Amino acid sequence: MVADHHDFARLVRQVFSQRRKTVRNTLRGLLTAAAIQEAGVDPSARPEVLSIAQFARLAELLPKTPSSGGPPNLWEESSNSHFDKDHLK
């Protein structure tokens, strides 16, 4: 079910890192609201209502890190079209 356990753990840590925040707010800078919706998750939902399958789908969309397949190139178009480039502004 979970393709990359590192990305899954990173995502779960991130969404539960701030109390009373929505999925969209906790993943700002990592995934756009459109990408969250594409994964079948309501961006305005709170993390505690998500299923494991929904977390797994979100983790698959995360930009890659060195320990999970290489860093995203922040200066060129990302191969992951769901990467939120606005966080660099």
PyMOL Python script that loads the backbone (N, CA, C, O; Angstrom):
from pymol import cmd

cmd.read_pdbstr("""\
ATOM      1  N   MET A   1       0.822  -1.192   0.000  1.00  0.00           N
ATOM      2  CA  MET A   1       0.000   0.000   0.000  1.00  0.00           C
ATOM      3  C   MET A   1       0.872   1.263   0.000  1.00  0.00           C
ATOM      4  O   MET A   1       0.586   2.190  -0.758  1.00  0.00           O
ATOM      5  N   VAL A   2       1.903   1.328   0.808  1.00  0.00           N
ATOM      6  CA  VAL A   2       2.779   2.496   0.883  1.00  0.00           C
ATOM      7  C   VAL A   2       4.021   2.206   0.040  1.00  0.00           C
ATOM      8  O   VAL A   2       4.780   1.283   0.337  1.00  0.00           O
ATOM      9  N   ALA A   3       4.222   2.997  -1.007  1.00  0.00           N
ATOM     10  CA  ALA A   3       5.336   2.769  -1.922  1.00  0.00           C
ATOM     11  C   ALA A   3       6.680   3.157  -1.306  1.00  0.00           C
ATOM     12  O   ALA A   3       7.664   2.436  -1.472  1.00  0.00           O
ATOM     13  N   ASP A   4       6.733   4.267  -0.613  1.00  0.00           N
ATOM     14  CA  ASP A   4       7.984   4.756  -0.029  1.00  0.00           C
ATOM     15  C   ASP A   4       7.727   5.094   1.443  1.00  0.00           C
ATOM     16  O   ASP A   4       7.077   6.091   1.754  1.00  0.00           O
ATOM     17  N   HIS A   5       8.235   4.268   2.326  1.00  0.00           N
ATOM     18  CA  HIS A   5       7.978   4.442   3.755  1.00  0.00           C
ATOM     19  C   HIS A   5       8.580   5.743   4.300  1.00  0.00           C
ATOM     20  O   HIS A   5       8.034   6.348   5.222  1.00  0.00           O
ATOM     21  N   HIS A   6       9.697   6.161   3.727  1.00  0.00           N
ATOM     22  CA  HIS A   6      10.318   7.424   4.164  1.00  0.00           C
ATOM     23  C   HIS A   6       9.389   8.601   3.852  1.00  0.00           C
ATOM     24  O   HIS A   6       9.145   9.443   4.716  1.00  0.00           O
ATOM     25  N   ASP A   7       8.872   8.661   2.621  1.00  0.00           N
ATOM     26  CA  ASP A   7       7.965   9.751   2.242  1.00  0.00           C
ATOM     27  C   ASP A   7       6.687   9.703   3.064  1.00  0.00           C
ATOM     28  O   ASP A   7       6.161  10.745   3.456  1.00  0.00           O
ATOM     29  N   PHE A   8       6.183   8.503   3.329  1.00  0.00           N
ATOM     30  CA  PHE A   8       4.972   8.354   4.127  1.00  0.00           C
ATOM     31  C   PHE A   8       5.192   8.914   5.534  1.00  0.00           C
ATOM     32  O   PHE A   8       4.359   9.663   6.045  1.00  0.00           O
ATOM     33  N   ALA A   9       6.308   8.551   6.152  1.00  0.00           N
ATOM     34  CA  ALA A   9       6.616   9.031   7.506  1.00  0.00           C
ATOM     35  C   ALA A   9       6.821  10.544   7.511  1.00  0.00           C
ATOM     36  O   ALA A   9       6.381  11.229   8.435  1.00  0.00           O
ATOM     37  N   ARG A  10       7.482  11.061   6.490  1.00  0.00           N
ATOM     38  CA  ARG A  10       7.722  12.507   6.378  1.00  0.00           C
ATOM     39  C   ARG A  10       6.393  13.258   6.268  1.00  0.00           C
ATOM     40  O   ARG A  10       6.206  14.298   6.898  1.00  0.00           O
ATOM     41  N   LEU A  11       5.485  12.728   5.472  1.00  0.00           N
ATOM     42  CA  LEU A  11       4.181  13.357   5.310  1.00  0.00           C
ATOM     43  C   LEU A  11       3.393  13.344   6.616  1.00  0.00           C
ATOM     44  O   LEU A  11       2.829  14.366   7.007  1.00  0.00           O
ATOM     45  N   VAL A  12       3.349  12.211   7.286  1.00  0.00           N
ATOM     46  CA  VAL A  12       2.584  12.103   8.537  1.00  0.00           C
ATOM     47  C   VAL A  12       3.156  13.052   9.591  1.00  0.00           C
ATOM     48  O   VAL A  12       2.400  13.725  10.291  1.00  0.00           O
ATOM     49  N   ARG A  13       4.483  13.109   9.708  1.00  0.00           N
ATOM     50  CA  ARG A  13       5.105  14.055  10.650  1.00  0.00           C
ATOM     51  C   ARG A  13       4.703  15.488  10.325  1.00  0.00           C
ATOM     52  O   ARG A  13       4.381  16.270  11.220  1.00  0.00           O
ATOM     53  N   GLN A  14       4.724  15.824   9.043  1.00  0.00           N
ATOM     54  CA  GLN A  14       4.423  17.197   8.625  1.00  0.00           C
ATOM     55  C   GLN A  14       2.979  17.577   8.933  1.00  0.00           C
ATOM     56  O   GLN A  14       2.734  18.652   9.480  1.00  0.00           O
ATOM     57  N   VAL A  15       2.019  16.718   8.594  1.00  0.00           N
ATOM     58  CA  VAL A  15       0.621  17.106   8.781  1.00  0.00           C
ATOM     59  C   VAL A  15       0.207  17.162  10.244  1.00  0.00           C
ATOM     60  O   VAL A  15      -0.742  17.863  10.595  1.00  0.00           O
ATOM     61  N   PHE A  16       0.916  16.425  11.105  1.00  0.00           N
ATOM     62  CA  PHE A  16       0.585  16.476  12.527  1.00  0.00           C
ATOM     63  C   PHE A  16       1.524  17.391  13.315  1.00  0.00           C
ATOM     64  O   PHE A  16       1.497  17.392  14.546  1.00  0.00           O
ATOM     65  N   SER A  17       2.353  18.168  12.612  1.00  0.00           N
ATOM     66  CA  SER A  17       3.327  19.027  13.290  1.00  0.00           C
ATOM     67  C   SER A  17       2.688  20.288  13.880  1.00  0.00           C
ATOM     68  O   SER A  17       3.268  20.920  14.763  1.00  0.00           O
ATOM     69  N   GLN A  18       1.520  20.650  13.403  1.00  0.00           N
ATOM     70  CA  GLN A  18       0.846  21.857  13.894  1.00  0.00           C
ATOM     71  C   GLN A  18      -0.568  21.501  14.319  1.00  0.00           C
ATOM     72  O   GLN A  18      -1.306  20.862  13.568  1.00  0.00           O
ATOM     73  N   ARG A  19      -0.937  21.904  15.492  1.00  0.00           N
ATOM     74  CA  ARG A  19      -2.273  21.596  16.001  1.00  0.00           C
ATOM     75  C   ARG A  19      -3.343  22.403  15.273  1.00  0.00           C
ATOM     76  O   ARG A  19      -3.144  23.563  14.914  1.00  0.00           O
ATOM     77  N   ARG A  20      -4.478  21.751  15.070  1.00  0.00           N
ATOM     78  CA  ARG A  20      -5.687  22.388  14.534  1.00  0.00           C
ATOM     79  C   ARG A  20      -5.475  23.058  13.181  1.00  0.00           C
ATOM     80  O   ARG A  20      -6.079  24.095  12.908  1.00  0.00           O
ATOM     81  N   LYS A  21      -4.654  22.499  12.357  1.00  0.00           N
ATOM     82  CA  LYS A  21      -4.438  23.020  11.013  1.00  0.00           C
ATOM     83  C   LYS A  21      -5.053  22.073   9.994  1.00  0.00           C
ATOM     84  O   LYS A  21      -5.224  20.883  10.260  1.00  0.00           O
ATOM     85  N   THR A  22      -5.383  22.612   8.826  1.00  0.00           N
ATOM     86  CA  THR A  22      -5.913  21.789   7.755  1.00  0.00           C
ATOM     87  C   THR A  22      -4.768  21.128   6.997  1.00  0.00           C
ATOM     88  O   THR A  22      -3.608  21.523   7.118  1.00  0.00           O
ATOM     89  N   VAL A  23      -5.120  20.119   6.219  1.00  0.00           N
ATOM     90  CA  VAL A  23      -4.113  19.439   5.394  1.00  0.00           C
ATOM     91  C   VAL A  23      -3.446  20.452   4.467  1.00  0.00           C
ATOM     92  O   VAL A  23      -2.226  20.439   4.308  1.00  0.00           O
ATOM     93  N   ARG A  24      -4.236  21.321   3.861  1.00  0.00           N
ATOM     94  CA  ARG A  24      -3.691  22.333   2.943  1.00  0.00           C
ATOM     95  C   ARG A  24      -2.648  23.199   3.642  1.00  0.00           C
ATOM     96  O   ARG A  24      -1.584  23.459   3.080  1.00  0.00           O
ATOM     97  N   ASN A  25      -2.940  23.645   4.857  1.00  0.00           N
ATOM     98  CA  ASN A  25      -2.003  24.527   5.565  1.00  0.00           C
ATOM     99  C   ASN A  25      -0.752  23.790   6.021  1.00  0.00           C
ATOM    100  O   ASN A  25       0.341  24.355   5.980  1.00  0.00           O
ATOM    101  N   THR A  26      -0.888  22.550   6.451  1.00  0.00           N
ATOM    102  CA  THR A  26       0.298  21.829   6.925  1.00  0.00           C
ATOM    103  C   THR A  26       1.201  21.385   5.782  1.00  0.00           C
ATOM    104  O   THR A  26       2.393  21.156   5.986  1.00  0.00           O
ATOM    105  N   LEU A  27       0.643  21.264   4.580  1.00  0.00           N
ATOM    106  CA  LEU A  27       1.456  20.836   3.433  1.00  0.00           C
ATOM    107  C   LEU A  27       1.831  21.988   2.510  1.00  0.00           C
ATOM    108  O   LEU A  27       2.396  21.774   1.438  1.00  0.00           O
ATOM    109  N   ARG A  28       1.515  23.211   2.930  1.00  0.00           N
ATOM    110  CA  ARG A  28       1.887  24.384   2.128  1.00  0.00           C
ATOM    111  C   ARG A  28       3.393  24.359   1.897  1.00  0.00           C
ATOM    112  O   ARG A  28       4.172  24.153   2.827  1.00  0.00           O
ATOM    113  N   GLY A  29       3.784  24.569   0.667  1.00  0.00           N
ATOM    114  CA  GLY A  29       5.202  24.513   0.310  1.00  0.00           C
ATOM    115  C   GLY A  29       5.629  23.145  -0.187  1.00  0.00           C
ATOM    116  O   GLY A  29       6.698  23.002  -0.780  1.00  0.00           O
ATOM    117  N   LEU A  30       4.796  22.137   0.052  1.00  0.00           N
ATOM    118  CA  LEU A  30       5.095  20.790  -0.444  1.00  0.00           C
ATOM    119  C   LEU A  30       4.137  20.361  -1.546  1.00  0.00           C
ATOM    120  O   LEU A  30       4.560  19.827  -2.571  1.00  0.00           O
ATOM    121  N   LEU A  31       2.840  20.595  -1.331  1.00  0.00           N
ATOM    122  CA  LEU A  31       1.825  20.221  -2.308  1.00  0.00           C
ATOM    123  C   LEU A  31       0.813  21.347  -2.463  1.00  0.00           C
ATOM    124  O   LEU A  31       0.490  22.049  -1.504  1.00  0.00           O
ATOM    125  N   THR A  32       0.327  21.506  -3.668  1.00  0.00           N
ATOM    126  CA  THR A  32      -0.715  22.489  -3.916  1.00  0.00           C
ATOM    127  C   THR A  32      -2.062  21.920  -3.474  1.00  0.00           C
ATOM    128  O   THR A  32      -2.200  20.713  -3.276  1.00  0.00           O
ATOM    129  N   ALA A  33      -3.049  22.799  -3.323  1.00  0.00           N
ATOM    130  CA  ALA A  33      -4.403  22.350  -2.991  1.00  0.00           C
ATOM    131  C   ALA A  33      -4.943  21.442  -4.090  1.00  0.00           C
ATOM    132  O   ALA A  33      -5.648  20.475  -3.801  1.00  0.00           O
ATOM    133  N   ALA A  34      -4.622  21.741  -5.343  1.00  0.00           N
ATOM    134  CA  ALA A  34      -5.075  20.913  -6.461  1.00  0.00           C
ATOM    135  C   ALA A  34      -4.488  19.504  -6.373  1.00  0.00           C
ATOM    136  O   ALA A  34      -5.184  18.527  -6.645  1.00  0.00           O
ATOM    137  N   ALA A  35      -3.221  19.394  -5.997  1.00  0.00           N
ATOM    138  CA  ALA A  35      -2.587  18.077  -5.861  1.00  0.00           C
ATOM    139  C   ALA A  35      -3.225  17.290  -4.723  1.00  0.00           C
ATOM    140  O   ALA A  35      -3.423  16.080  -4.829  1.00  0.00           O
ATOM    141  N   ILE A  36      -3.542  17.978  -3.642  1.00  0.00           N
ATOM    142  CA  ILE A  36      -4.190  17.325  -2.495  1.00  0.00           C
ATOM    143  C   ILE A  36      -5.547  16.784  -2.935  1.00  0.00           C
ATOM    144  O   ILE A  36      -5.905  15.654  -2.603  1.00  0.00           O
ATOM    145  N   GLN A  37      -6.299  17.585  -3.677  1.00  0.00           N
ATOM    146  CA  GLN A  37      -7.597  17.145  -4.179  1.00  0.00           C
ATOM    147  C   GLN A  37      -7.444  15.976  -5.146  1.00  0.00           C
ATOM    148  O   GLN A  37      -8.247  15.044  -5.128  1.00  0.00           O
ATOM    149  N   GLU A  38      -6.415  16.025  -5.988  1.00  0.00           N
ATOM    150  CA  GLU A  38      -6.159  14.945  -6.941  1.00  0.00           C
ATOM    151  C   GLU A  38      -5.925  13.614  -6.223  1.00  0.00           C
ATOM    152  O   GLU A  38      -6.230  12.547  -6.757  1.00  0.00           O
ATOM    153  N   ALA A  39      -5.389  13.692  -5.025  1.00  0.00           N
ATOM    154  CA  ALA A  39      -5.144  12.479  -4.225  1.00  0.00           C
ATOM    155  C   ALA A  39      -6.424  11.998  -3.539  1.00  0.00           C
ATOM    156  O   ALA A  39      -6.408  11.005  -2.812  1.00  0.00           O
ATOM    157  N   GLY A  40      -7.517  12.697  -3.772  1.00  0.00           N
ATOM    158  CA  GLY A  40      -8.780  12.297  -3.174  1.00  0.00           C
ATOM    159  C   GLY A  40      -8.974  12.788  -1.755  1.00  0.00           C
ATOM    160  O   GLY A  40      -9.733  12.207  -0.980  1.00  0.00           O
ATOM    161  N   VAL A  41      -8.274  13.872  -1.421  1.00  0.00           N
ATOM    162  CA  VAL A  41      -8.328  14.426  -0.066  1.00  0.00           C
ATOM    163  C   VAL A  41      -8.871  15.845  -0.138  1.00  0.00           C
ATOM    164  O   VAL A  41      -8.458  16.630  -0.991  1.00  0.00           O
ATOM    165  N   ASP A  42      -9.784  16.168   0.745  1.00  0.00           N
ATOM    166  CA  ASP A  42     -10.302  17.526   0.862  1.00  0.00           C
ATOM    167  C   ASP A  42      -9.216  18.378   1.520  1.00  0.00           C
ATOM    168  O   ASP A  42      -8.850  18.114   2.665  1.00  0.00           O
ATOM    169  N   PRO A  43      -8.687  19.404   0.820  1.00  0.00           N
ATOM    170  CA  PRO A  43      -7.628  20.228   1.401  1.00  0.00           C
ATOM    171  C   PRO A  43      -8.005  20.897   2.716  1.00  0.00           C
ATOM    172  O   PRO A  43      -7.128  21.235   3.511  1.00  0.00           O
ATOM    173  N   SER A  44      -9.309  21.094   2.957  1.00  0.00           N
ATOM    174  CA  SER A  44      -9.720  21.745   4.197  1.00  0.00           C
ATOM    175  C   SER A  44      -9.952  20.748   5.333  1.00  0.00           C
ATOM    176  O   SER A  44     -10.356  21.142   6.428  1.00  0.00           O
ATOM    177  N   ALA A  45      -9.703  19.471   5.085  1.00  0.00           N
ATOM    178  CA  ALA A  45      -9.867  18.450   6.128  1.00  0.00           C
ATOM    179  C   ALA A  45      -8.731  18.544   7.144  1.00  0.00           C
ATOM    180  O   ALA A  45      -7.640  19.024   6.835  1.00  0.00           O
ATOM    181  N   ARG A  46      -9.003  18.087   8.333  1.00  0.00           N
ATOM    182  CA  ARG A  46      -7.968  17.988   9.365  1.00  0.00           C
ATOM    183  C   ARG A  46      -7.291  16.621   9.228  1.00  0.00           C
ATOM    184  O   ARG A  46      -7.951  15.642   8.881  1.00  0.00           O
ATOM    185  N   PRO A  47      -5.997  16.544   9.494  1.00  0.00           N
ATOM    186  CA  PRO A  47      -5.257  15.293   9.301  1.00  0.00           C
ATOM    187  C   PRO A  47      -5.848  14.080  10.030  1.00  0.00           C
ATOM    188  O   PRO A  47      -5.768  12.957   9.531  1.00  0.00           O
ATOM    189  N   GLU A  48      -6.432  14.305  11.196  1.00  0.00           N
ATOM    190  CA  GLU A  48      -6.923  13.167  11.983  1.00  0.00           C
ATOM    191  C   GLU A  48      -8.096  12.440  11.345  1.00  0.00           C
ATOM    192  O   GLU A  48      -8.445  11.346  11.788  1.00  0.00           O
ATOM    193  N   VAL A  49      -8.720  13.017  10.311  1.00  0.00           N
ATOM    194  CA  VAL A  49      -9.844  12.342   9.667  1.00  0.00           C
ATOM    195  C   VAL A  49      -9.433  11.555   8.426  1.00  0.00           C
ATOM    196  O   VAL A  49     -10.266  10.871   7.832  1.00  0.00           O
ATOM    197  N   LEU A  50      -8.167  11.639   8.024  1.00  0.00           N
ATOM    198  CA  LEU A  50      -7.707  10.941   6.824  1.00  0.00           C
ATOM    199  C   LEU A  50      -7.461   9.468   7.092  1.00  0.00           C
ATOM    200  O   LEU A  50      -7.105   9.069   8.201  1.00  0.00           O
ATOM    201  N   SER A  51      -7.659   8.668   6.052  1.00  0.00           N
ATOM    202  CA  SER A  51      -7.365   7.236   6.139  1.00  0.00           C
ATOM    203  C   SER A  51      -5.892   6.996   5.801  1.00  0.00           C
ATOM    204  O   SER A  51      -5.214   7.878   5.273  1.00  0.00           O
ATOM    205  N   ILE A  52      -5.418   5.818   6.105  1.00  0.00           N
ATOM    206  CA  ILE A  52      -4.036   5.462   5.751  1.00  0.00           C
ATOM    207  C   ILE A  52      -3.865   5.512   4.241  1.00  0.00           C
ATOM    208  O   ILE A  52      -2.827   5.956   3.748  1.00  0.00           O
ATOM    209  N   ALA A  53      -4.864   5.063   3.508  1.00  0.00           N
ATOM    210  CA  ALA A  53      -4.791   5.087   2.042  1.00  0.00           C
ATOM    211  C   ALA A  53      -4.657   6.520   1.523  1.00  0.00           C
ATOM    212  O   ALA A  53      -3.918   6.762   0.569  1.00  0.00           O
ATOM    213  N   GLN A  54      -5.360   7.469   2.137  1.00  0.00           N
ATOM    214  CA  GLN A  54      -5.244   8.864   1.719  1.00  0.00           C
ATOM    215  C   GLN A  54      -3.853   9.411   2.024  1.00  0.00           C
ATOM    216  O   GLN A  54      -3.284  10.136   1.207  1.00  0.00           O
ATOM    217  N   PHE A  55      -3.303   9.076   3.181  1.00  0.00           N
ATOM    218  CA  PHE A  55      -1.925   9.486   3.483  1.00  0.00           C
ATOM    219  C   PHE A  55      -0.958   8.899   2.465  1.00  0.00           C
ATOM    220  O   PHE A  55      -0.035   9.581   2.019  1.00  0.00           O
ATOM    221  N   ALA A  56      -1.162   7.639   2.096  1.00  0.00           N
ATOM    222  CA  ALA A  56      -0.277   6.979   1.127  1.00  0.00           C
ATOM    223  C   ALA A  56      -0.344   7.689  -0.223  1.00  0.00           C
ATOM    224  O   ALA A  56       0.689   7.902  -0.857  1.00  0.00           O
ATOM    225  N   ARG A  57      -1.547   8.059  -0.672  1.00  0.00           N
ATOM    226  CA  ARG A  57      -1.679   8.759  -1.957  1.00  0.00           C
ATOM    227  C   ARG A  57      -0.999  10.131  -1.910  1.00  0.00           C
ATOM    228  O   ARG A  57      -0.348  10.533  -2.874  1.00  0.00           O
ATOM    229  N   LEU A  58      -1.147  10.840  -0.806  1.00  0.00           N
ATOM    230  CA  LEU A  58      -0.471  12.136  -0.667  1.00  0.00           C
ATOM    231  C   LEU A  58       1.049  11.964  -0.677  1.00  0.00           C
ATOM    232  O   LEU A  58       1.761  12.744  -1.310  1.00  0.00           O
ATOM    233  N   ALA A  59       1.539  10.949   0.019  1.00  0.00           N
ATOM    234  CA  ALA A  59       2.993  10.711   0.092  1.00  0.00           C
ATOM    235  C   ALA A  59       3.574  10.449  -1.290  1.00  0.00           C
ATOM    236  O   ALA A  59       4.712  10.833  -1.561  1.00  0.00           O
ATOM    237  N   GLU A  60       2.815   9.805  -2.164  1.00  0.00           N
ATOM    238  CA  GLU A  60       3.292   9.528  -3.519  1.00  0.00           C
ATOM    239  C   GLU A  60       3.506  10.810  -4.320  1.00  0.00           C
ATOM    240  O   GLU A  60       4.288  10.820  -5.270  1.00  0.00           O
ATOM    241  N   LEU A  61       2.828  11.879  -3.951  1.00  0.00           N
ATOM    242  CA  LEU A  61       2.936  13.141  -4.681  1.00  0.00           C
ATOM    243  C   LEU A  61       4.015  14.071  -4.150  1.00  0.00           C
ATOM    244  O   LEU A  61       4.304  15.094  -4.770  1.00  0.00           O
ATOM    245  N   LEU A  62       4.618  13.734  -3.009  1.00  0.00           N
ATOM    246  CA  LEU A  62       5.642  14.604  -2.428  1.00  0.00           C
ATOM    247  C   LEU A  62       6.847  14.729  -3.343  1.00  0.00           C
ATOM    248  O   LEU A  62       7.220  13.761  -4.006  1.00  0.00           O
ATOM    249  N   PRO A  63       7.465  15.907  -3.390  1.00  0.00           N
ATOM    250  CA  PRO A  63       8.734  16.033  -4.110  1.00  0.00           C
ATOM    251  C   PRO A  63       9.770  15.146  -3.446  1.00  0.00           C
ATOM    252  O   PRO A  63       9.746  14.967  -2.228  1.00  0.00           O
ATOM    253  N   LYS A  64      10.661  14.601  -4.215  1.00  0.00           N
ATOM    254  CA  LYS A  64      11.664  13.661  -3.702  1.00  0.00           C
ATOM    255  C   LYS A  64      12.757  14.375  -2.922  1.00  0.00           C
ATOM    256  O   LYS A  64      13.135  15.502  -3.242  1.00  0.00           O
ATOM    257  N   THR A  65      13.258  13.695  -1.890  1.00  0.00           N
ATOM    258  CA  THR A  65      14.374  14.181  -1.079  1.00  0.00           C
ATOM    259  C   THR A  65      15.565  13.268  -1.329  1.00  0.00           C
ATOM    260  O   THR A  65      15.392  12.213  -1.941  1.00  0.00           O
ATOM    261  N   PRO A  66      16.775  13.628  -0.880  1.00  0.00           N
ATOM    262  CA  PRO A  66      17.947  12.791  -1.122  1.00  0.00           C
ATOM    263  C   PRO A  66      17.762  11.334  -0.680  1.00  0.00           C
ATOM    264  O   PRO A  66      18.238  10.422  -1.357  1.00  0.00           O
ATOM    265  N   SER A  67      17.086  11.109   0.432  1.00  0.00           N
ATOM    266  CA  SER A  67      16.937   9.736   0.912  1.00  0.00           C
ATOM    267  C   SER A  67      15.762   9.014   0.262  1.00  0.00           C
ATOM    268  O   SER A  67      15.552   7.829   0.519  1.00  0.00           O
ATOM    269  N   SER A  68      14.995   9.705  -0.574  1.00  0.00           N
ATOM    270  CA  SER A  68      13.857   9.044  -1.214  1.00  0.00           C
ATOM    271  C   SER A  68      13.897   9.175  -2.730  1.00  0.00           C
ATOM    272  O   SER A  68      12.852   9.164  -3.381  1.00  0.00           O
ATOM    273  N   GLY A  69      15.085   9.298  -3.294  1.00  0.00           N
ATOM    274  CA  GLY A  69      15.176   9.294  -4.741  1.00  0.00           C
ATOM    275  C   GLY A  69      15.770  10.545  -5.352  1.00  0.00           C
ATOM    276  O   GLY A  69      15.745  10.688  -6.574  1.00  0.00           O
ATOM    277  N   GLY A  70      16.294  11.442  -4.568  1.00  0.00           N
ATOM    278  CA  GLY A  70      16.937  12.630  -5.104  1.00  0.00           C
ATOM    279  C   GLY A  70      16.164  13.892  -4.810  1.00  0.00           C
ATOM    280  O   GLY A  70      14.936  13.868  -4.730  1.00  0.00           O
ATOM    281  N   PRO A  71      16.870  14.997  -4.647  1.00  0.00           N
ATOM    282  CA  PRO A  71      16.218  16.255  -4.288  1.00  0.00           C
ATOM    283  C   PRO A  71      15.499  16.863  -5.485  1.00  0.00           C
ATOM    284  O   PRO A  71      15.903  16.647  -6.627  1.00  0.00           O
ATOM    285  N   PRO A  72      14.445  17.617  -5.232  1.00  0.00           N
ATOM    286  CA  PRO A  72      13.825  18.327  -6.344  1.00  0.00           C
ATOM    287  C   PRO A  72      14.741  19.465  -6.763  1.00  0.00           C
ATOM    288  O   PRO A  72      15.419  20.058  -5.924  1.00  0.00           O
ATOM    289  N   ASN A  73      14.764  19.769  -8.034  1.00  0.00           N
ATOM    290  CA  ASN A  73      15.541  20.893  -8.520  1.00  0.00           C
ATOM    291  C   ASN A  73      14.666  22.129  -8.380  1.00  0.00           C
ATOM    292  O   ASN A  73      13.710  22.294  -9.137  1.00  0.00           O
ATOM    293  N   LEU A  74      14.972  22.987  -7.440  1.00  0.00           N
ATOM    294  CA  LEU A  74      14.134  24.138  -7.151  1.00  0.00           C
ATOM    295  C   LEU A  74      14.302  25.272  -8.155  1.00  0.00           C
ATOM    296  O   LEU A  74      13.525  26.227  -8.140  1.00  0.00           O
ATOM    297  N   TRP A  75      15.297  25.182  -9.020  1.00  0.00           N
ATOM    298  CA  TRP A  75      15.569  26.283  -9.948  1.00  0.00           C
ATOM    299  C   TRP A  75      15.084  25.996 -11.351  1.00  0.00           C
ATOM    300  O   TRP A  75      15.115  26.887 -12.200  1.00  0.00           O
ATOM    301  N   GLU A  76      14.637  24.784 -11.624  1.00  0.00           N
ATOM    302  CA  GLU A  76      14.086  24.426 -12.917  1.00  0.00           C
ATOM    303  C   GLU A  76      12.698  23.856 -12.697  1.00  0.00           C
ATOM    304  O   GLU A  76      12.299  23.603 -11.560  1.00  0.00           O
ATOM    305  N   GLU A  77      11.960  23.653 -13.782  1.00  0.00           N
ATOM    306  CA  GLU A  77      10.651  23.022 -13.664  1.00  0.00           C
ATOM    307  C   GLU A  77      10.827  21.665 -13.021  1.00  0.00           C
ATOM    308  O   GLU A  77      11.674  20.876 -13.439  1.00  0.00           O
ATOM    309  N   SER A  78      10.043  21.399 -12.023  1.00  0.00           N
ATOM    310  CA  SER A  78      10.092  20.122 -11.332  1.00  0.00           C
ATOM    311  C   SER A  78       9.414  19.065 -12.179  1.00  0.00           C
ATOM    312  O   SER A  78       8.429  19.351 -12.858  1.00  0.00           O
ATOM    313  N   SER A  79       9.933  17.838 -12.146  1.00  0.00           N
ATOM    314  CA  SER A  79       9.274  16.737 -12.831  1.00  0.00           C
ATOM    315  C   SER A  79       7.999  16.362 -12.095  1.00  0.00           C
ATOM    316  O   SER A  79       7.138  15.687 -12.658  1.00  0.00           O
ATOM    317  N   ASN A  80       7.866  16.786 -10.856  1.00  0.00           N
ATOM    318  CA  ASN A  80       6.650  16.555 -10.089  1.00  0.00           C
ATOM    319  C   ASN A  80       5.787  17.807 -10.239  1.00  0.00           C
ATOM    320  O   ASN A  80       6.043  18.821  -9.591  1.00  0.00           O
ATOM    321  N   SER A  81       4.767  17.734 -11.094  1.00  0.00           N
ATOM    322  CA  SER A  81       3.974  18.917 -11.411  1.00  0.00           C
ATOM    323  C   SER A  81       3.163  19.413 -10.226  1.00  0.00           C
ATOM    324  O   SER A  81       2.544  20.474 -10.315  1.00  0.00           O
ATOM    325  N   HIS A  82       3.146  18.680  -9.121  1.00  0.00           N
ATOM    326  CA  HIS A  82       2.367  19.068  -7.964  1.00  0.00           C
ATOM    327  C   HIS A  82       3.189  19.863  -6.958  1.00  0.00           C
ATOM    328  O   HIS A  82       2.661  20.311  -5.940  1.00  0.00           O
ATOM    329  N   PHE A  83       4.455  20.037  -7.232  1.00  0.00           N
ATOM    330  CA  PHE A  83       5.331  20.767  -6.327  1.00  0.00           C
ATOM    331  C   PHE A  83       4.909  22.225  -6.277  1.00  0.00           C
ATOM    332  O   PHE A  83       4.716  22.842  -7.324  1.00  0.00           O
ATOM    333  N   ASP A  84       4.766  22.777  -5.111  1.00  0.00           N
ATOM    334  CA  ASP A  84       4.304  24.155  -4.922  1.00  0.00           C
ATOM    335  C   ASP A  84       5.495  25.102  -5.001  1.00  0.00           C
ATOM    336  O   ASP A  84       6.186  25.321  -4.006  1.00  0.00           O
ATOM    337  N   LYS A  85       5.736  25.666  -6.189  1.00  0.00           N
ATOM    338  CA  LYS A  85       6.876  26.554  -6.394  1.00  0.00           C
ATOM    339  C   LYS A  85       6.672  27.932  -5.762  1.00  0.00           C
ATOM    340  O   LYS A  85       7.634  28.684  -5.606  1.00  0.00           O
ATOM    341  N   ASP A  86       5.423  28.277  -5.395  1.00  0.00           N
ATOM    342  CA  ASP A  86       5.144  29.577  -4.807  1.00  0.00           C
ATOM    343  C   ASP A  86       5.810  29.772  -3.461  1.00  0.00           C
ATOM    344  O   ASP A  86       6.002  30.909  -3.029  1.00  0.00           O
ATOM    345  N   HIS A  87       6.170  28.674  -2.780  1.00  0.00           N
ATOM    346  CA  HIS A  87       6.786  28.832  -1.463  1.00  0.00           C
ATOM    347  C   HIS A  87       8.170  29.440  -1.552  1.00  0.00           C
ATOM    348  O   HIS A  87       8.725  29.834  -0.527  1.00  0.00           O
ATOM    349  N   LEU A  88       8.746  29.532  -2.738  1.00  0.00           N
ATOM    350  CA  LEU A  88      10.077  30.111  -2.910  1.00  0.00           C
ATOM    351  C   LEU A  88      10.039  31.627  -2.963  1.00  0.00           C
ATOM    352  O   LEU A  88      11.083  32.273  -2.876  1.00  0.00           O
ATOM    353  N   LYS A  89       8.858  32.204  -3.104  1.00  0.00           N
ATOM    354  CA  LYS A  89       8.740  33.666  -3.229  1.00  0.00           C
ATOM    355  C   LYS A  89       8.852  34.349  -1.896  1.00  0.00           C
ATOM    356  O   LYS A  89       8.775  35.575  -1.822  1.00  0.00           O
TER     357      LYS A  89
END
""", "prot")
cmd.dss("prot")
cmd.show_as("cartoon", "prot")
cmd.util.cbc("prot")
cmd.orient("prot")
